[in-house]
Every structure is written in structure tokens, then in C-alpha cells.
């Protein structure tokens, strides 16, 4: 009787039972949980040091030199040093400092031998002013450290073990940098592109590692009082009810953000190809150009050049908290100068592409908020979701990320937020797949 019932079970159920009862998989699950703790500690340490170095370089040092605010020229020497360090890492270290940010958030499992180069290049880039976030190097760091638990010979014999354990380590490392471990799990699920038992087999180690990683980040953050600079929006515009105007303006805004994102990333790929021919000198030249754009923003607006440099997470929080404090000219110049600096950073420096994209999307939304019938809260939801969908190329993960950033306000904005993510993703993918975008050869 039992065998008859077993025979009537769906094939996927039998395969899942087989996977979950396999002693080897149970060991992998336990190993993923154990690996998640030291990986999260390493990621926490990296973020604390990077956050402290950034604060020292962009706040403490200018004040110690007698400046009441960061001078407009400040990014020029810092980005020059960043370019020199990244060029040195690319030419000397195994793994060349990790994959380029224009290639996306995740670049596959990273070997332990590549971890030092990833850490040095990312630390220099992020603390010295590259227009990038920490998500991609953290994933590389987590993946490489997780694979330390497996001998090199074993990694060669079991590529699936390498893939699952590396992904679990990457998930643990970014479990709190987006403000919530749920984002990391959804990102992995959507990026995997698989279903059935294979998806469950991947989800469990990643979810376990992500949960333990978030516990480590939360616990150590509270116990030590150290800041990591995770992405969050503590203060948001007042809630507003959705109207027809939010959709009429939100849909073309989402499409425009998608076009801008694809244009920037396509140009960044061309610049990366050009840089690869002479990596040392051209990496430094591009890094200096990033500093020029950030300095140009400071000089032309009288505001801090750090708003156009760095990841943008602090500026995003300021923009969301007080959008009316930003003149239209400052928003336009921020989008121009930071957009150009982001494009060059994607091509040559080391970091992740998401954080600056969110700021640029939010800036476009605030700029469009005076349009008749277009609410500020709705515009912010559109900008965040559209930018994340176009850059991540994962619409569901973009929806989750924007929802968590908006907090309770996301419930009222959910319809326009979902539509914006879908529209942006569809427009961006159409541009990419049909190759309608043409950029000059460099």
C-alpha cells in the first residue's frame, strides 16, 4: 500500500525527498550554516572598516585641515589614488580584483586565492570615492571565504558543491547590506533561474546562511555600536493615495530610467573593452575622470562633491528625507555628473552597481514630482523600483528591495511600484536583446 502511494506521488516530490534525505546534502546544509557565521563576521568587518575609512577621508581629514566643508577639488587626489591602487591590483593580484561592476552583482563563485585582490581593490575604490556600492565585492568575499572550507581537489571533483556553497557564502555576506536578508534570498532565487527540487536544494543553504548572516550583522552592530552603512531610508515623504496621474507619469518615467541605465551600462562596457587594451594607464585615467566629474558637481553647485562621488546611500537618505531642500538645478547636475562618474566607475573600478543607480532613479523621481497629478511618494517608489529592475535585471528582487526601503509606505504604493519594475525591466531587456543601442567604438 505504501509503495502504491509512493508511486502516485509527483516526480518532483520524489526527487525532493531524495535530495533532502541524502546524507551528503544534509552535510552541505550544516556546512552552509557553519560557514555563514565566519563569512558574515568578515563581511561585517569589511563594512565597518570601509565605513570608518570613508568617514575619515571625507569628513575628518577636511575638517582637520581647516575646511568647514569638503572642498570641491577633494575627489581629484582621492580618486587618483584609487585608480593607482586598482591598477596595481589588476596587474599583480590573482583574480584581478574581481569582476567589473558593469557585469552585474554576482560573477559566479570566487576562488579563495582571489579574495585578497577583491578586498584591496574594493576597499580602495569604495572608501576613496568610486560611484559604486559594496554589494558585489561582498558577494565575492563571501563566496571565496566559503570555498575555503572545501579542499581544492574536492572543488574540482564536485562543481555543484562549489556552486551551492559559494552562493550560500555570497548570500550570507550581503544578508544585511540591503537592509534585510530577504532581499539576498529573493535575489538568489530569481537569479538562479531554476525550479522544482533543484531550487529547493539551493534555497535552503542560502536562506540558512543569510539568516545567520543577518543575526551576526544585527548582533555585532548593537553590541559594538559600529556602523556598517547598510542601505536604508529612515525618513520618507508623507504618505499619499495613488491617483491616475501616478501611473500616467510613472510609466514613462520608469521607461526613461531603464533607457538611461542601459545607455550608461552599454557605454561602460565599451570603456571597459578600451581600458583592457592598456589596463594600468587607462584605469588611472578613468579614475581621475571620475574625480573630475565629482569635483565638477561640487564646483558648479556649491554643494559637497561627495554627493556625486561615493555609493550614494547617505545622499539617497537625505534626498528621501528632505526632497524639497534640493533645487531643480542641483538635481539635474547630480544626475549628469553622478551618472557620468557612475558609468566610468562601472567600467574600471571595483564595487557594485546598485546603490548609485537607486540614487539616480530617486533623483529623477524627485525632479519629476512637480508634474500635475504625480505624487512625491509615488515618484520615489517608481524611481527606486525602476532603477533596481534595470540594473539588477531581476524584477522581483527589485520589487522586494524597493518595498523594504519604503517600509510601511510601500503598501499604498505597491501597484505603481510593481508596474514600474515590470516596465523598466521590459524596456531594458528589449534594448539589450535587440541591440537597438549603438555606441561608437572606442
Backbone torsions as a table, in degrees:
resi	resn	phi	psi	omega
1	UNK	NA	-42.8	179.6
2	UNK	-64.0	-40.2	-179.6
3	UNK	-66.7	-33.5	177.9
4	UNK	-67.3	-43.5	177.6
5	UNK	-62.4	-39.2	179.7
6	UNK	-63.2	-38.0	-178.6
7	UNK	-68.2	-28.0	-178.8
8	UNK	-82.6	-10.3	178.9
9	UNK	-66.0	146.0	176.3
10	UNK	-58.8	151.1	-179.5
11	UNK	-58.4	-40.1	-178.8
12	UNK	-64.3	-36.0	178.6
13	UNK	-65.4	-41.6	179.2
14	UNK	-65.9	-39.5	178.7
15	UNK	-65.5	-39.0	179.6
16	UNK	-66.3	-42.9	176.9
17	UNK	-59.0	-39.4	179.8
18	UNK	-64.5	-42.0	180.0
19	UNK	-65.6	-47.8	-174.5
20	UNK	-70.2	-24.0	178.9
21	UNK	-93.5	-2.2	179.2
22	UNK	-72.5	122.7	179.9
23	UNK	-57.9	-34.7	179.2
24	UNK	-63.8	-39.7	178.8
25	UNK	-68.9	-38.6	178.3
26	UNK	-63.3	-36.6	175.2
27	UNK	-65.5	-39.9	178.1
28	UNK	-62.6	-40.0	179.1
29	UNK	-63.5	-44.6	178.2
30	UNK	-64.5	-41.2	179.7
31	UNK	-63.9	-38.4	178.8
32	UNK	-62.4	-40.9	177.7
33	UNK	-64.9	-42.2	-179.9
34	UNK	-68.1	-40.0	-179.6
35	UNK	-68.0	-31.8	-177.3
36	UNK	-59.4	-31.3	-176.9
37	UNK	-71.0	-55.9	178.8
38	UNK	-64.8	-33.4	177.4
39	UNK	-62.6	-43.6	179.4
40	UNK	-65.9	-37.1	176.0
41	UNK	-62.4	-42.6	178.6
42	UNK	-64.6	-42.5	178.8
43	UNK	-65.3	-40.4	177.5
44	UNK	-60.8	-45.4	179.1
45	UNK	-62.3	-41.7	178.9
46	UNK	-61.3	-46.6	-177.8
47	UNK	-66.3	-39.2	178.8
48	UNK	-62.8	-47.0	-179.5
49	UNK	-65.0	-42.6	-179.9
50	UNK	-65.3	-41.3	178.9
51	UNK	-64.2	-42.3	179.9
52	UNK	-67.2	-41.9	179.2
53	UNK	-64.4	-40.7	179.0
54	UNK	-63.4	-43.9	179.2
55	UNK	-63.9	-40.4	-179.2
56	UNK	-65.9	-44.5	-176.3
57	UNK	-72.3	-34.4	-172.4
58	UNK	-103.5	-8.7	179.5
59	UNK	-126.4	-58.8	-173.3
60	UNK	-66.6	-47.2	-176.6
61	UNK	-63.6	-47.5	177.4
62	UNK	-58.1	-41.0	179.4
63	UNK	-67.4	-38.3	178.8
64	UNK	-64.9	-27.7	178.7
65	UNK	-85.8	2.2	175.5
66	UNK	98.6	5.1	179.4
67	UNK	-89.1	134.1	177.4
68	UNK	-75.7	-23.0	177.0
69	UNK	-144.4	165.7	179.9
70	UNK	-65.0	123.1	179.9
71	UNK	-68.1	155.8	-174.0
72	UNK	-61.9	-30.4	-176.5
73	UNK	-84.5	-2.8	-172.9
74	UNK	-55.7	-38.9	-178.7
75	UNK	-64.8	-23.2	-173.6
76	UNK	-60.8	-54.5	178.6
77	UNK	-68.0	-35.3	-178.1
78	UNK	-66.1	-45.4	-179.7
79	UNK	-70.3	-29.0	174.7
80	UNK	-63.1	-45.6	177.1
81	UNK	-62.3	-41.5	178.5
82	UNK	-59.2	-43.7	178.9
83	UNK	-63.1	-40.7	179.1
84	UNK	-63.8	-42.7	-178.8
85	UNK	-67.3	-45.3	-179.7
86	UNK	-64.0	-41.3	178.3
87	UNK	-61.3	-40.5	177.3
88	UNK	-64.3	-43.6	179.2
89	UNK	-62.8	-44.7	-178.7
90	UNK	-59.7	-36.3	-175.8
91	UNK	-87.6	-18.6	-171.8
92	UNK	-115.3	-41.9	-169.8
93	UNK	-84.2	146.3	171.5
94	UNK	-61.0	140.0	-179.7
95	UNK	83.8	-6.5	174.8
96	UNK	57.9	30.7	177.5
97	UNK	80.0	12.1	-179.4
98	UNK	92.9	174.9	-176.6
99	UNK	-75.3	158.3	179.9
100	UNK	-70.3	144.0	-179.6
101	UNK	-58.5	-29.5	-178.6
102	UNK	-65.6	-17.2	179.1
103	UNK	-80.1	-5.5	176.9
104	UNK	113.7	-173.1	-176.3
105	UNK	-74.7	-46.5	-176.9
106	UNK	-111.6	138.0	179.8
107	UNK	-119.6	25.3	-178.0
108	UNK	87.1	171.2	-179.5
109	UNK	-57.2	139.5	-179.5
110	UNK	-108.9	129.4	179.9
111	UNK	-69.8	148.5	-180.0
112	UNK	-56.3	-32.0	-179.0
113	UNK	-65.0	-21.2	-179.0
114	UNK	-87.9	-11.3	-174.7
115	UNK	-60.6	-45.9	179.8
116	UNK	-56.8	-43.3	178.5
117	UNK	-64.1	-39.5	177.6
118	UNK	-60.7	-45.5	-177.0
119	UNK	-65.4	-46.9	-177.0
120	UNK	-64.8	-48.2	-177.8
121	UNK	-64.3	-43.4	-179.2
122	UNK	-68.6	-41.7	-179.9
123	UNK	-61.6	-44.7	179.0
124	UNK	-64.9	-45.3	-177.7
125	UNK	-62.4	-50.4	-172.5
126	UNK	-71.1	-42.0	-176.8
127	UNK	-75.2	-28.5	-176.4
128	UNK	-91.7	-2.9	169.9
129	UNK	121.7	7.3	177.3
130	UNK	-59.6	143.0	-178.3
131	UNK	-85.9	71.0	-175.9
132	UNK	-148.4	160.9	175.3
133	UNK	-104.0	176.2	-175.9
134	UNK	-91.0	0.3	-168.3
135	UNK	-65.7	-44.7	-177.3
136	UNK	-67.0	-48.2	177.5
137	UNK	-64.2	-30.8	176.5
138	UNK	-65.4	-40.2	177.2
139	UNK	-64.3	-40.6	177.6
140	UNK	-65.1	-41.7	177.5
141	UNK	-60.8	-47.2	-180.0
142	UNK	-63.2	-41.9	179.4
143	UNK	-63.2	-47.0	-178.5
144	UNK	-65.2	-41.6	179.9
145	UNK	-68.1	-37.3	178.9
146	UNK	-63.0	-37.8	-178.3
147	UNK	-74.1	-10.2	172.8
148	UNK	-63.4	-23.3	-179.6
149	UNK	-74.9	-8.3	-178.4
150	UNK	-119.2	129.9	179.3
151	UNK	-62.4	152.4	-177.8
152	UNK	-58.0	-41.7	179.5
153	UNK	-63.7	-39.7	178.7
154	UNK	-66.7	-36.6	178.4
155	UNK	-63.2	-37.7	-179.7
156	UNK	-70.6	-33.4	-177.9
157	UNK	-80.7	-25.7	-175.2
158	UNK	-128.7	78.9	-178.7
159	UNK	-63.0	-31.1	178.6
160	UNK	-66.8	-38.3	175.8
161	UNK	-61.2	-43.9	178.7
162	UNK	-60.2	-44.4	-177.8
163	UNK	-65.4	-46.6	-176.9
164	UNK	-68.2	-46.7	-178.0
165	UNK	-67.4	-40.3	176.6
166	UNK	-62.4	-40.4	178.5
167	UNK	-67.0	-39.9	177.3
168	UNK	-62.3	-41.6	177.4
169	UNK	-63.8	-41.0	178.2
170	UNK	-63.8	-40.3	179.5
171	UNK	-65.2	-41.1	178.4
172	UNK	-62.4	-38.4	-175.5
173	UNK	-68.6	-32.4	-178.0
174	UNK	-104.8	15.9	-173.7
175	UNK	-61.0	-26.5	-177.4
176	UNK	-120.5	-8.7	-175.1
177	UNK	-67.7	-27.1	175.7
178	UNK	-88.0	4.4	177.9
179	UNK	93.6	-9.1	-178.1
180	UNK	-164.9	135.1	179.8
181	UNK	-66.3	-18.7	-179.5
182	UNK	-61.5	-36.0	179.6
183	UNK	-60.5	-43.9	-179.4
184	UNK	-62.1	-42.2	-178.4
185	UNK	-66.5	-46.7	179.9
186	UNK	-63.4	-39.6	178.5
187	UNK	-58.8	-45.0	-180.0
188	UNK	-66.1	-42.6	-178.8
189	UNK	-60.9	-47.6	-176.5
190	UNK	-70.5	-38.2	-179.1
191	UNK	-69.6	-28.8	-177.0
192	UNK	-64.6	-37.2	177.6
193	UNK	65.8	29.3	179.4
194	UNK	-126.2	167.7	-179.9
195	UNK	-140.5	-177.8	176.6
196	UNK	65.3	-149.7	-176.5
197	UNK	-59.4	-34.4	-179.4
198	UNK	-63.4	-37.9	178.7
199	UNK	-67.6	-44.1	178.6
200	UNK	-61.0	-41.2	180.0
201	UNK	-62.0	-30.1	177.3
202	UNK	-84.5	-37.4	-175.7
203	UNK	-62.5	-45.8	-171.6
204	UNK	-59.7	-50.9	178.0
205	UNK	-62.2	-39.4	-178.0
206	UNK	-68.3	-41.2	179.2
207	UNK	-65.6	-42.8	178.4
208	UNK	-61.8	-47.4	179.7
209	UNK	-64.6	-38.0	-179.9
210	UNK	-66.7	-43.3	178.9
211	UNK	-63.1	-44.2	177.4
212	UNK	-65.8	-36.7	177.6
213	UNK	-62.8	-43.6	178.4
214	UNK	-63.6	-37.1	177.4
215	UNK	-62.3	-43.1	178.8
216	UNK	-63.7	-46.8	179.8
217	UNK	-59.8	-46.9	-177.4
218	UNK	-66.5	-47.5	-177.5
219	UNK	-62.7	-50.8	-178.1
220	UNK	-68.7	-33.2	176.7
221	UNK	-62.4	-41.8	-179.3
222	UNK	-76.2	-40.1	-176.8
223	UNK	-70.3	-37.2	-175.4
224	UNK	-95.7	-21.7	-176.0
225	UNK	75.1	8.7	-178.9
226	UNK	-83.1	142.6	179.9
227	UNK	-97.3	143.4	177.7
228	UNK	-112.9	-10.4	179.3
229	UNK	71.3	38.0	178.4
230	UNK	-67.5	154.4	-174.6
231	UNK	-72.4	123.2	178.6
232	UNK	-160.5	158.2	177.1
233	UNK	-124.5	88.3	-176.0
234	UNK	-62.4	-34.7	-178.3
235	UNK	-124.8	134.4	-177.4
236	UNK	-127.7	161.5	175.0
237	UNK	-60.7	158.0	179.0
238	UNK	-57.7	148.6	178.4
239	UNK	-65.3	147.2	179.0
240	UNK	-139.5	145.7	175.3
241	UNK	-75.3	143.6	179.3
242	UNK	-68.1	147.5	176.5
243	UNK	-134.3	171.5	179.3
244	UNK	-61.5	-35.0	179.8
245	UNK	-61.7	-30.9	178.5
246	UNK	-62.1	-36.4	178.5
247	UNK	-79.7	-40.1	-178.1
248	UNK	-63.2	-36.6	177.0
249	UNK	-90.6	-32.3	-175.3
250	UNK	-67.2	-38.4	-178.5
251	UNK	-65.2	-51.1	176.6
252	UNK	-64.6	-31.2	176.8
253	UNK	-64.7	-42.9	178.5
254	UNK	-62.2	-40.8	178.1
255	UNK	-65.0	-41.0	179.5
256	UNK	-64.6	-40.0	177.6
257	UNK	-63.3	-39.9	177.9
258	UNK	-62.3	-45.1	179.9
259	UNK	-61.8	-46.9	179.3
260	UNK	-60.2	-40.5	-179.9
261	UNK	-65.5	-43.9	-179.3
262	UNK	-67.4	-39.3	177.2
263	UNK	-59.1	-47.3	-179.0
264	UNK	-62.7	-43.7	-176.6
265	UNK	-73.6	-32.5	176.1
266	UNK	-66.9	-44.3	177.0
267	UNK	-63.3	-38.2	178.6
268	UNK	-62.4	-37.8	177.4
269	UNK	-64.3	-40.5	177.7
270	UNK	-63.5	-42.1	178.7
271	UNK	-65.3	-39.0	178.3
272	UNK	-62.7	-41.1	177.0
273	UNK	-63.5	-41.1	178.8
274	UNK	-65.9	-41.0	-178.8
275	UNK	-66.8	-34.5	-176.9
276	UNK	-62.2	-21.6	-179.9
277	UNK	-72.6	-32.2	176.2
278	UNK	-142.2	75.2	-167.5
279	UNK	-62.0	-37.5	-174.6
280	UNK	-67.4	-58.8	-175.5
281	UNK	-68.1	-37.5	-176.2
282	UNK	-77.5	-28.5	173.4
283	UNK	-63.9	-45.6	178.6
284	UNK	-63.6	-42.6	-179.4
285	UNK	-61.8	-42.8	-180.0
286	UNK	-67.7	-38.2	178.0
287	UNK	-64.3	-40.3	175.9
288	UNK	-62.4	-38.8	178.4
289	UNK	-63.6	-36.6	174.3
290	UNK	-59.2	-44.6	176.8
291	UNK	-61.9	-37.3	178.3
292	UNK	-62.8	-44.0	-179.5
293	UNK	-66.1	-42.1	178.2
294	UNK	-64.6	-41.8	177.4
295	UNK	-65.6	-38.1	177.7
296	UNK	-60.9	-38.4	176.7
297	UNK	-64.3	-45.8	180.0
298	UNK	-63.3	-40.1	-178.9
299	UNK	-68.9	-39.7	-174.9
300	UNK	-81.2	-21.8	-177.4
301	UNK	-109.6	-20.7	-173.7
302	UNK	76.6	6.4	179.2
303	UNK	-97.4	176.9	-178.9
304	UNK	-67.0	132.1	176.1
305	UNK	-67.0	-15.8	176.7
306	UNK	-64.4	-20.2	176.7
307	UNK	-67.9	-30.9	179.0
308	UNK	-92.8	-20.4	175.2
309	UNK	-96.4	-174.9	174.4
310	UNK	64.7	-177.4	-172.6
311	UNK	-71.9	-29.9	-179.7
312	UNK	97.3	-1.6	-175.9
313	UNK	-67.9	-37.3	176.8
314	UNK	-69.6	-41.4	178.9
315	UNK	-65.7	-35.9	177.4
316	UNK	-62.5	-43.4	178.5
317	UNK	-63.7	-41.4	178.0
318	UNK	-64.5	-41.2	-179.2
319	UNK	-65.1	-42.0	179.7
320	UNK	-68.7	-34.0	-177.7
321	UNK	-75.6	-36.7	-176.2
322	UNK	-139.2	67.0	-176.6
323	UNK	-64.3	-30.4	-177.1
324	UNK	-75.7	-9.5	177.9
325	UNK	-81.3	-4.2	-178.4
326	UNK	-100.6	117.0	174.0
327	UNK	-64.1	155.2	179.0
328	UNK	-59.2	-41.4	-179.8
329	UNK	-62.0	-38.6	179.5
330	UNK	-66.3	-39.9	178.5
331	UNK	-64.5	-43.0	179.7
332	UNK	-63.7	-46.2	-179.8
333	UNK	-67.4	-34.3	175.9
334	UNK	-61.9	-45.1	-179.6
335	UNK	-64.9	-38.6	-178.8
336	UNK	-70.2	-56.2	-174.3
337	UNK	-70.1	-42.8	180.0
338	UNK	-70.7	-34.7	177.3
339	UNK	-62.5	-41.9	177.8
340	UNK	-68.0	-42.1	179.0
341	UNK	-65.5	-36.7	177.2
342	UNK	-63.9	-42.7	179.6
343	UNK	-58.7	-47.8	179.3
344	UNK	-67.4	-38.5	178.4
345	UNK	-63.2	-39.6	177.3
346	UNK	-59.0	-31.7	-172.4
347	UNK	-83.7	-30.1	-169.4
348	UNK	-131.9	-28.4	-175.8
349	UNK	-92.2	-171.0	-174.9
350	UNK	-127.5	130.5	-178.7
351	UNK	164.3	-160.7	179.9
352	UNK	-114.7	156.5	-174.4
353	UNK	-89.2	-8.8	-164.3
354	UNK	-80.5	-48.1	-172.0
355	UNK	-57.1	-50.8	178.5
356	UNK	-62.4	-35.4	179.2
357	UNK	-61.8	-39.5	178.4
358	UNK	-62.3	-41.9	178.4
359	UNK	-64.2	-43.6	180.0
360	UNK	-63.9	-40.2	176.6
361	UNK	-64.1	-41.3	178.5
362	UNK	-66.6	-39.4	178.6
363	UNK	-62.7	-41.3	177.1
364	UNK	-62.7	-37.8	179.7
365	UNK	-67.2	-44.7	179.5
366	UNK	-64.1	-37.3	178.6
367	UNK	-62.9	-34.2	-178.1
368	UNK	-90.6	-6.8	-174.1
369	UNK	-62.3	-27.2	177.1
370	UNK	-70.5	-8.1	179.2
371	UNK	-58.7	142.8	-176.3
372	UNK	-62.0	126.4	177.8
373	UNK	83.8	3.7	-178.2
374	UNK	-107.6	110.7	-177.4
375	UNK	-76.8	150.8	-180.0
376	UNK	-66.3	-43.0	179.5
377	UNK	-64.6	-40.8	178.2
378	UNK	-65.8	-41.7	178.6
379	UNK	-61.4	-40.9	178.8
380	UNK	-63.4	-41.1	177.7
381	UNK	-61.8	-43.5	178.9
382	UNK	-62.8	-46.6	-177.2
383	UNK	-62.0	-44.5	-179.2
384	UNK	-66.4	-48.2	-177.2
385	UNK	-66.1	-43.2	-177.8
386	UNK	-66.1	-43.2	179.9
387	UNK	-64.9	-43.5	-179.8
388	UNK	-64.9	-41.4	-178.8
389	UNK	-65.5	-40.4	-178.0
390	UNK	-69.1	-35.9	-176.0
391	UNK	-87.0	-44.8	179.2
392	UNK	-71.7	-29.1	-173.7
393	UNK	62.8	30.5	-179.7
394	UNK	-137.3	93.6	-172.0
395	UNK	-64.6	-35.9	-179.1
396	UNK	-69.5	-44.2	176.8
397	UNK	-60.6	-36.3	177.8
398	UNK	-64.6	-41.5	178.3
399	UNK	-62.6	-44.8	-179.4
400	UNK	-64.5	-43.6	-180.0
401	UNK	-61.6	-48.3	179.5
402	UNK	-63.5	-38.5	179.4
403	UNK	-62.8	-44.9	-179.2
404	UNK	-69.1	-34.6	177.6
405	UNK	-66.8	-39.0	-178.3
406	UNK	-79.2	-17.8	177.0
407	UNK	64.7	-140.8	-178.5
408	UNK	-59.2	-27.1	179.9
409	UNK	-66.1	-19.0	-176.7
410	UNK	-66.2	-26.9	-178.0
411	UNK	-60.6	-45.8	-179.0
412	UNK	-69.7	-26.8	-176.4
413	UNK	-99.2	4.1	-172.1
414	UNK	-57.1	-44.1	-179.2
415	UNK	-59.1	-47.7	-178.4
416	UNK	-71.9	-30.4	177.8
417	UNK	-64.4	-45.4	-180.0
418	UNK	-65.7	-44.4	179.8
419	UNK	-61.6	-41.9	-179.5
420	UNK	-63.1	-40.6	179.4
421	UNK	-63.8	-44.8	-178.8
422	UNK	-66.4	-45.1	-179.7
423	UNK	-62.5	-46.4	-179.0
424	UNK	-62.8	-45.7	179.8
425	UNK	-61.3	-46.1	-178.4
426	UNK	-63.3	-45.0	-179.8
427	UNK	-63.7	-43.7	-178.7
428	UNK	-63.7	-42.4	-178.1
429	UNK	-70.8	-34.5	176.1
430	UNK	-63.5	-41.4	177.8
431	UNK	-63.5	-40.0	-177.3
432	UNK	-72.6	-48.5	-172.4
433	UNK	-73.5	-34.0	-179.4
434	UNK	-86.6	-6.6	177.7
435	UNK	53.5	41.6	177.6
436	UNK	-78.4	-13.4	-180.0
437	UNK	-85.9	132.1	179.2
438	UNK	-125.2	125.9	175.6
439	UNK	-122.0	147.3	-179.5
440	UNK	-66.7	144.2	176.5
441	UNK	-65.9	139.2	-178.4
442	UNK	-107.0	NA	NA
